[in-house]
Amino acid sequence: MLPLAARQPDQTATSAPDGSRSDTLVLAAIAAAFALAHILTNGRYGFHRDELQFLSDARHLDWGFVAYPPLTPFLERVSLSLFGLSLVGLRLFSVIGQAIVIVVSGLMARDLGGNRLAQIAAAITVGLSGLPIFEATEFQYTTFSYLWWILVCWFVIRLLKSEDPRWWLAIGAAIGMGLLTKYSVAFFVAGLLAGLVLTSARRYLLNRWFYLGVGVALLLFLPNLIWLARHHFISYTFLQHIHARDVGEGRAEGYWKYQLLFDANLFATPVWIAGLIAFFRSSRYRMLAWMYVVPVLVFGMSKGRFYYVAEAYPAVIAMGCVAAARWLTPRPAWARRAVATVYFAGVSVCGAYVAAVIVPIAPSGPLRDFALKNNGDLREEFGWDDLNRAIAAVRDSLPADQRASYGIITGNYGEAGAIENLGAPYQLPPPISLTNSFYLRTYPQSQPSTLIVVGWSQKQVDREFTACRVAGHNGNALGIKNEESSDHPDIYVCGPPKKGWPEFWRTNQRFG
């Protein structure tokens, strides 16, 4: 058997030479343009409820959290140290992550044999796809899991192109960072392993560099694995609950449709399908086809949500752009220009529509109204200061003896995060919350005799607490309907839990 470095390359995917430095500069310029657009708009509204949870967890760093692994709160802690409570600053890492994804998408096209047109098309197509646009508008763990898997795909392409098994170290490092970001990366790893077994790349299973890469991934993930074991794998319980909730509430519906609309640019659908076919037809790069197919099918069969598989698309988009550029090469110059013009125009129109839905482009007016009507996530960025103000008003209305021993208990992590991170101007105490990692750290050691309860229904407070009464209402000054203003607008004043604090805490842990 020939050594790995001596094998003949697959001419179907390596016919074009490596790109020049100028190609890389073009990709960097494209990424910078996208980054600038996000920086200019990311301070429009307010924090999303998920961001408030990350901010709170960032103040209490650990090797794991109930809802996710530790890397994202750590990055938020860095942002908090650098920028304070700045929306633009706290979302800067998300913007940088998207910019890297755009550049790497172009580099994947280059390494697959694509010319400058293919590289630019791949970068712009990915940049104008819904999920990459979204991932730069908020600080979310999905932003970074997306980045790590795109790097894995690029490193796999580099491995298969060069046949240098040392790339397994980079692959292992990216997988390890992915597992420190989001547990569902394991489904993509399953696709990678399937691709290894089902293609000629299986030869790497006998190579020591593959196992060194596995070791790197496990070493990086080990601290979180120890944390999970010490906490009885509570994150697995959390994921089971979230999955059952999503299926029960219909959130998993539209899995295939929304992939077409948001995971990739709709106008580019023929391109990424061509890329998937090209991967299957390539003896060298077939492994990438299985890295797409396996997670998409597994999440589909298990009723996952459409954005769970967004990471699978940049690689097939890159390959599709290479195949399209190769098809165009022998055509007359006028035909190449016409096709390219139509393609970029179509991608831009679809991308602009998606951006109008996802990005907080305008602080007011029709564009803002359109986005808020069609995007529930943006609606969740309003009203947190109103919540704190309403709680403070209820607190100030209490008799002096009740104010002397009061606490605030919340129904969800957004409310808890808003109080902890944004409540200082109102002199609010740290929140008490039974949700996610708040449950692990907010049990009141000095138990208050009076409770201000937000985010609970009348039925719930009457069941759990003594002497409850409605004392105020939550909403927002702009009248925007979201979870806080619509689902549980009443604020209650109650006495202590009927069952006592230990039993109340034991029986009311929440996941959300």
C-alpha positions, -999 to +999 in steps of 0.1 A: +000+000+000+013+035-009+020+059+020-007+085+024+014+114+009+022+094-022-014+087-034-027+103-065-051+133-060-087+133-070-085+154-102-123+162-100-117+184-069-082+197-072-079+210-107-076+246-097-044+260-081-043+274-046-056+310-044-033+340-040-030+364-011-052+388-030-081+362-029-077+360+008-078+398+011-111+398-009-126+373+014-115+393+044-130+425+029-163+407+024-163+395+060-154+430+073-183+444+054-207+420+071-191+426+105-194+464+101-231+461+092-237+441+124-217+464+146-237+494+134-270+477+142-263+455+172-270+482+197-305+490+185-328+474+210-318+455+242-306+422+256-323+390+246-334+368+275-308+342+266-280+368+267-291+378+302-287+342+313-252+340+297-244+373+316-255+358+349-236+326+343-206+346+333-206+361+368-204+326+383-180+307+362-178+270+365-168+240+343-204+235+333-239+249+335-273+232+334-283+245+299-249+243+282-212+237+285-189+264+299-172+281+269-199+306+260-203+320+295-165+323+297-164+343+265-192+365+279-171+370+310-142+382+288-166+406+270-181+418+302-146+426+315-136+444+283-168+463+275-191+462+306-229+461+298-225+472+262-247+455+237-223+461+208-193+451+229-209+419+243-220+408+208-186+416+193-174+380+197-205+368+178-197+392+150-161+380+149-173+344+148-195+351+118-167+369+100-144+339+105-172+316+091-175+338+060-137+337+053-135+300+060-164+293+036-144+310+009-112+291+019-131+258+017-141+266-018-104+274-026-092+242-011-118+222-031-103+237-063-124+268-067-113+300-084-119+335-071-155+335-084-162+303-065-146+316-033-165+349-034-197+332-042-193+308-012-184+336+012-213+358+002-238+330+000-230+319+035-229+355+048-264+361+033-279+329+048-303+333+076-286+315+105-252+331+099-270+365+099-288+356+131-257+343+149-240+377+146-270+397+160-271+380+194-246+364+218-257+328+216-239+295+221-251+284+187-229+311+172-197+294+185-208+258+179-215+269+143-180+283+141-163+253+155-180+229+131-172+250+101-136+248+111-139+210+115-152+208+079-124+230+066-098+210+085-113+177+071-110+192+036-074+201+043-068+166+056-083+149+025-066+173+001-031+171+016-034+135+030-013+148+059-028+130+089-015+156+113-046+176+105-064+153+129-049+174+157-067+205+144-099+185+139-097+171+174-091+206+189-121+221+170-143+192+181-132+196+217-140+233+216-174+224+200-182+200+228-173+228+253-199+249+235-229+228+227-235+191+233-254+185+200-220+187+183-219+150+191-244+144+163-221+161+138-192+140+151-214+109+143-216+122+107-178+125+106-173+090+120-198+076+095-180+094+067-147+078+079-162+043+079-182+045+047-155+060+025-118+054+016-110+078+044-114+047+067-077+042+063-071+069+089-086+046+115-053+028+115-033+060+118-019+072+152-027+109+143-064+101+143-062+088+178-041+117+189-068+139+176-094+120+195-073+124+226-071+162+221-109+164+218-114+143+250-088+162+269-105+195+261-139+182+270-128+164+302-133+192+327-169+196+316-174+158+316-162+157+352-186+185+361-215+166+344-207+135+364-206+155+397-240+170+389-256+136+379-256+146+342-282+172+348-277+187+313-290+154+298-322+159+319-324+195+307-321+184+270-348+158+274-371+183+289-364+209+262-369+184+235-402+172+249-413+208+253-403+217+217-422+187+203-452+193+224-455+230+215-449+223+178-415+241+177-400+212+158-425+216+129-412+229+096-378+211+100-373+207+063-390+239+051-371+262+074-338+247+065-344+259+029-355+293+041-329+300+069-301+275+072-290+284+037-299+312+013-330+301-005-318+313-039-287+291-035-307+259-030-297+244-064-260+253-057-258+235-023-277+205-037-251+204-065-224+206-039-238+176-020-240+156-052-204+166-061-192+155-027-209+121-032-193+118-067-158+127-054-138+097-043-115+121-023-141+143-006-171+119-002-166+119+036-180+155+036-213+143+021-219+120+050-210+148+074-240+166+059-264+137+055-261+119+089-268+148+112-296+161+090-313+128+089-308+120+126-322+154+137-350+150+113-360+115+126-357+127+162-378+158+156-351+183+161-354+220+152-343+233+118-315+254+131-298+224+148-283+215+115-273+249+101-236+240+105-240+214+078-246+239+050-214+260+045-194+230+033-219+219+007-224+256-004-187+259-009-185+227-030-216+238-049-199+271-058-168+252-070-190+229-092-209+259-106-177+279-113-162+249-130-194+245-151-192+281-161-155+281-171-158+269-207-188+292-214-184+325-232-175+355-211-210+372-216-227+340-203-204+338-173-211+374-164-249+370-169-251+339-147-230+354-120-250+386-121-283+368-118-269+346-090-255+374-069-287+394-074-309+366-063-288+357-033-287+394-023-325+398-026-332+367-005-305+378+020-319+413+023-354+399+031-340+376+058-319+404+072-350+426+074-366+399+095-336+391+117-314+422+121-325+452+142-319+474+112-341+504+123-348+518+158-383+528+147-406+529+117-418+504+092-386+483+091-387+479+129-424+470+128-418+444+101-390+428+120-409+427+153-440+413+136-420+384+121-393+378+147-402+367+182-365+368+192-363+405+186-395+411+206-378+394+236-352+422+236-377+447+250-391+454+284-364+444+308-359+478+323-397+481+326-397+449+345-371+461+370-389+494+374-422+476+381-406+453+407-390+483+424-424+501+425-440+470+442-410+469+466-415+506+475-452+500+481-445+475+508-448+483+545-414+490+562-414+456+581-419+437+548-393+457+530-369+447+557-370+411+548-380+406+512-368+386+482-376+384+445-384+350+430-386+347+392-403+322+369-377+321+341-340+328+335-347+360+315-363+376+345-335+364+368-309+376+344-325+410+341-327+415+378-291+404+384-275+423+355-298+453+351-314+458+385-286+477+403-301+512+395-332+501+413-313+487+443-328+452+437-314+423+456-300+392+437-329+371+423-341+338+436-348+314+407-353+277+402-345+277+365-314+261+350-281+270+368-298+297+389-313+267+407-278+256+417-267+289+432-297+311+443-312+291+472-317+318+499-295+312+529-312+341+547-348+332+539-371+362+532-405+364+549-420+384+520-416+375+483-422+395+452-430+369+426-427+375+388-432+351+360-457+329+378-494+324+372-521+330+398-527+292+400-490+286+406-485+312+433-517+301+451-504+265+451-469+272+464-470+303+485-490+318+514-512+349+513-506+360+477-520+391+462-516+409+429-494+440+436-484+452+402-481+445+365-453+440+340-453+452+304-432+475+284-434+512+275-437+505+237-466+480+241-446+452+224-462+418+230-437+392+242-434+365+268-431+389+297-460+413+288-484+386+275-478+353+293-474+364+329-479+401+333-490+401+370-465+407+398-475+391+432-466+397+468-466+365+488-456+350+521-431+321+524-436+287+506-463+266+521-441+235+523-411+253+537-380+263+517-362+229+515-393+211+501-403+239+479-368+240+463-366+202+460-400+199+441-399+230+418-367+228+398-374+243+363-358+239+329-361+264+302 
